[in-house]
Amino acid sequence: MNRGPQSLLFEASRPGRRCVRTAGADRSAAIVGLPTSELRQKPPALPEVGELDLVRHFTRLSQKNFSITTEFYPLGSCTMKYNPAINEKIASEPAWAGLHPLQPECDLQGALQVMYELQQDLGESTGLPGVTLHPAAGAHGELTALMVLRGWLEDQNQPQRRTILIPESAHGTNPASCTLAGFKVKALKAGPDGMTDMDDLMANLGDDTAGLMITNPSALGLFEVNIAEICRLVHEAGGKVYMDGANFNAIVGVTRPGDFGVDMMHLNLHKTFSTPHGGGGPGAGPICVTPELAPYLPEGVVEKNADGYHLARPERSIGRIRAFHGNFLVLLRAYTYIRRLGAEGLLRVAQNAVLNANYLRVKLNKAWRVPFDGLCMHEFVGRPTKEMRDAGVHTIDVAKRLIDLGIHPPTVYFPLVVNEAIMVEPTETESRETLDEFVDAMLQIAEEAKRGDEILHQAPQKMPVTRVDEARAVKKPILRYSPEN
Ligand SMILES: Cc1ncc(COP(=O)(O)O)c(C=O)c1O
């Protein structure tokens, strides 16, 4: 019997009935709109297993996962803090999760209210009241803000302003976003203290300056002490200042970028405001801008009037950058987090993030080298000492050894301005006991390095996959399923 997709669906949805697979050619006639040449001829060679085997398989896989719910995860620049379970509980309520983006606005008033209030909260926290929640990741926020800047420059009749200055201590996505938005990038040097070199800044400001893009706190975990003066100089030269605010968890509730002269910034909700990390897509990277730039924001800003909440297109909008309402359930989680903590709780987030990082920095700075050894923000960058490197121990060995000691490796070989960098971000959600365990592990590794222990070159030993040839794995990745691997 020739069964089309409708009847297969019907079979699959009836309890107790097996879904019958029909092979390629049989199905093709029933599948409307796809050319026969594009249809697969054989069913996919998926493993055939019973439910219990399947459950065991996925349970075992989940146990192999290295995650924040099982281990310490001090991945610098990524803020792998614990995301409270209440976020998930709220986001999984059918009243929210069951909404359809094509429902009319009058049906979505509750969701629009959440978005409106989140816009207000973020505008208030940053001192930049024009907010769009649409960008789906931090880098997407960067791109959106740069497009806003282009729109503004065009209206100012300043199309020749095409250069963005970026300090060396910026996150890697910053220059990439500039290029994507059609700007040229000029790098600014950092001084020995890790701060932007002010002479270099002044020498590079000119009629072609569209703006400056600064990661603050920087990828070195340092707050740019000259930020107000930097903003003043860029404004005087006719440009705007973009602050990469992905590290906002170090300063939330303590200071507001809008108050020290920043014109635009993005926030990584999936970092500061405890939502799932997005892998460049399913996160949320709202941008906040000054009232002057707000008319250029993407379509879909939530406004409130006498009839309720509705989505609006700002007057000089750059257009749409994301379908529907952005990642609404991610926004809802951030809203839950903010409402649960309140202003006081958010301030404690920043205080504890900074306290925890400095606790580790001070405990480790004898056995490890910490190049910028002043007060840090929420993270710091260290590296193996010369003695360790001379003994043939490199950052990669430290990272692999930590895995055997039950700790996710920090970010390694980034930022590029520090050779052999190990970037540690403990986050505010870790206890002192966990921090001390990390210190013990790092001190143990320093001792092993001094003794020249071979284990450092063989680790990890306790994982299902031990030390791999990474260069080969990158060049010849095995991406196909096979029962053997
Ligand atoms: C400082 C900084 N800027 C930008 C980004 C990019 O954010 P996303 O990965 O969400 O695109 C990150 C990512 O962690 C970051 O740490």
The ligand as a MOL file (V3000), in Angstrom:
LIG
                    3D

  0  0  0     0  0            999 V3000
M  V30 BEGIN CTAB
M  V30 COUNTS 16 16 0 0 0
M  V30 BEGIN ATOM
M  V30 1 C 33.1350 40.7960 25.7450 0
M  V30 2 C 32.2710 40.0510 24.7740 0
M  V30 3 N 31.7510 40.6980 23.7160 0
M  V30 4 C 30.9740 40.0670 22.8090 0
M  V30 5 C 30.6750 38.7250 22.9470 0
M  V30 6 C 29.8350 38.0720 21.8780 0
M  V30 7 O 28.6460 37.6030 22.3870 0
M  V30 8 P 27.8570 36.3970 21.6770 0
M  V30 9 O 28.7100 35.1690 21.8530 0
M  V30 10 O 26.5690 36.3260 22.3900 0
M  V30 11 O 27.7060 36.7690 20.2380 0
M  V30 12 C 31.1900 38.0130 24.0350 0
M  V30 13 C 30.8890 36.5750 24.1820 0
M  V30 14 O 31.0980 35.9590 25.1610 0
M  V30 15 C 32.0020 38.6870 24.9690 0
M  V30 16 O 32.5380 38.0450 26.0070 0
M  V30 END ATOM
M  V30 BEGIN BOND
M  V30 1 1 1 2
M  V30 2 1 2 3
M  V30 3 2 2 15
M  V30 4 2 3 4
M  V30 5 1 4 5
M  V30 6 1 5 6
M  V30 7 2 5 12
M  V30 8 1 6 7
M  V30 9 1 7 8
M  V30 10 2 8 9
M  V30 11 1 8 10
M  V30 12 1 8 11
M  V30 13 1 12 13
M  V30 14 1 12 15
M  V30 15 2 13 14
M  V30 16 1 15 16
M  V30 END BOND
M  V30 END CTAB
M  END
